[in-house]
Amino acid sequence: MDLVVRCHQLPKRGETRSAISLSEICGGKGANQAIAAARAGGHVAMIGRVGDDAFAQSMHSNLEQAHIDCESVRMTSQQSSGMAIVSVEDSGENSILVIPGANSQLSIDDVRQSAAIIQSAECLLLQLETPVETAIEAIAIARQAGVRVILNPAPVPTHWTERLLQVDLICPNQSEAEQISGVTINTVAATEQAAQSLRIRGAQHVIITLGSRGVAALIDDRFQIVPALSVSVVDTTAAGDAFAGAIAVRWAETNDLQESIRFASAAGALAVSRIGAQPSLPVRAEILQLLSDNPHL
């Protein structure tokens, strides 16, 4: 749950200021990507945890309204739900405090209890706002069952492990790709070097999202830059989540990663043209219409 506090000016250390408003907005990378995938046309089940606080029911209801199977979204007693306290001043500058809460309690046992859901899926999509060892267990279950795995490695953990690279596709943004690969991405050649590094270390395919410069894709042995659609950027929040959810759905549908990049790029473009995180995530008809209007993509 994002608690967004709007104020004229952020308080300095030790200072008290009056705020303008407070909004409660359902968020979190896992939930954003689940809803992005559902709106893109996927049948989605989510594995996760909420706390036993007042926010849990509204977050659970929010997922159900998006037609997401929440059977494996469990409650953690005596624990708060994951939250972010976001203070935003008139200039647009912000400060954010993240409280992992129940997200940090998602366990290996939780994943094992939900193994049947993973094994019956066409694609497992993961991010890293839950414990790394839990994500690794989910990857192992999926691989043993022959289920395609996509990792959006955000946030990049302090102690990176190569076991996270044992996936069919890794789709970091530029900053995340730099952190994982150790390569500064400032040229096309450097971008390819970073992608090759991730592939050599385990990922079968690599896609690096580059914002307004599009995406860099290393599919098998072919590296390319796919340009972004030209849109008026309003808010980049959740653009990566829109991309990840959409590419998971389209790749499962078509088995064509090149086509899936087009589909996901359109979803990301629509997301940045709107305000907010989950409210900006597009539905399938909007994605297909944008692609129809831009056949060159």
Secondary structure as the mmCIF struct_conf table of DSSP 4:
data_model
#
loop_
_struct_conf.conf_type_id
_struct_conf.id
_struct_conf.beg_label_comp_id
_struct_conf.beg_label_asym_id
_struct_conf.beg_label_seq_id
_struct_conf.end_label_comp_id
_struct_conf.end_label_asym_id
_struct_conf.end_label_seq_id
STRN STRN1 ASP A 2 CYS A 7
BEND BEND1 HIS A 8 GLN A 9
HELX_LH_PP_P HELX_LH_PP_P1 LEU A 10 LYS A 12
TURN_TY1_P TURN_TY1_P1 ARG A 13 GLY A 14
BEND BEND2 ILE A 20 ILE A 20
STRN STRN2 SER A 21 ILE A 25
HELX_RH_AL_P HELX_RH_AL_P1 LYS A 29 ARG A 39
TURN_TY1_P TURN_TY1_P2 ALA A 40 GLY A 41
STRN STRN3 ALA A 45 VAL A 50
BEND BEND3 ASP A 52 ASP A 53
TURN_TY1_P TURN_TY1_P3 ALA A 54 ALA A 54
HELX_RH_AL_P HELX_RH_AL_P2 PHE A 55 GLN A 65
TURN_TY1_P TURN_TY1_P4 ALA A 66 HIS A 67
STRN STRN4 ASP A 69 MET A 75
TURN_TY1_P TURN_TY1_P5 SER A 77 GLN A 78
HELX_LH_PP_P HELX_LH_PP_P2 SER A 80 GLY A 82
STRN STRN5 MET A 83 GLU A 89
TURN_TY1_P TURN_TY1_P6 ASP A 90 SER A 91
BEND BEND4 GLY A 92 GLY A 92
STRN STRN6 ASN A 94 ILE A 99
HELX_RH_3T_P HELX_RH_3T_P1 GLY A 101 GLN A 105
HELX_RH_AL_P HELX_RH_AL_P3 ILE A 108 GLN A 113
TURN_TY1_P TURN_TY1_P7 SER A 114 SER A 114
HELX_RH_AL_P HELX_RH_AL_P4 ALA A 115 GLN A 119
TURN_TY1_P TURN_TY1_P8 SER A 120 SER A 120
BEND BEND5 GLU A 122 GLU A 122
STRN STRN7 CYS A 123 LEU A 126
BEND BEND6 LEU A 128 THR A 130
HELX_RH_AL_P HELX_RH_AL_P5 VAL A 132 GLN A 144
TURN_TY1_P TURN_TY1_P9 ALA A 145 GLY A 146
STRN STRN8 ARG A 148 LEU A 151
BEND BEND7 PRO A 155 PRO A 155
HELX_LH_PP_P HELX_LH_PP_P3 VAL A 156 PRO A 157
BEND BEND8 THR A 158 HIS A 159
HELX_RH_3T_P HELX_RH_3T_P2 GLU A 162 LEU A 165
BEND BEND9 VAL A 167 ASP A 168
STRN STRN9 LEU A 169 ILE A 170
STRN STRN10 ASN A 173 ASN A 173
HELX_RH_AL_P HELX_RH_AL_P6 GLN A 174 SER A 181
BEND BEND10 THR A 187 THR A 187
HELX_RH_AL_P HELX_RH_AL_P7 VAL A 188 ILE A 200
TURN_TY1_P TURN_TY1_P10 ARG A 201 GLY A 202
BEND BEND11 GLN A 204 GLN A 204
STRN STRN11 HIS A 205 THR A 209
HELX_RH_3T_P HELX_RH_3T_P3 GLY A 211 ARG A 213
STRN STRN12 VAL A 215 ILE A 219
TURN_TY1_P TURN_TY1_P11 ASP A 220 ASP A 221
STRN STRN13 ARG A 222 VAL A 226
HELX_LH_PP_P HELX_LH_PP_P4 PRO A 227 LEU A 229
BEND BEND12 VAL A 234 VAL A 234
TURN_TY1_P TURN_TY1_P12 THR A 237 ALA A 238
HELX_RH_AL_P HELX_RH_AL_P8 ALA A 239 THR A 254
HELX_RH_AL_P HELX_RH_AL_P9 LEU A 257 VAL A 272
TURN_TY1_P TURN_TY1_P13 SER A 273 SER A 273
BEND BEND13 ARG A 274 ALA A 277
HELX_RH_3T_P HELX_RH_3T_P4 GLN A 278 SER A 280
HELX_LH_PP_P HELX_LH_PP_P5 LEU A 281 VAL A 283
HELX_RH_AL_P HELX_RH_AL_P10 ARG A 284 ASP A 293
TURN_TY1_P TURN_TY1_P14 PRO A 295 HIS A 296
#
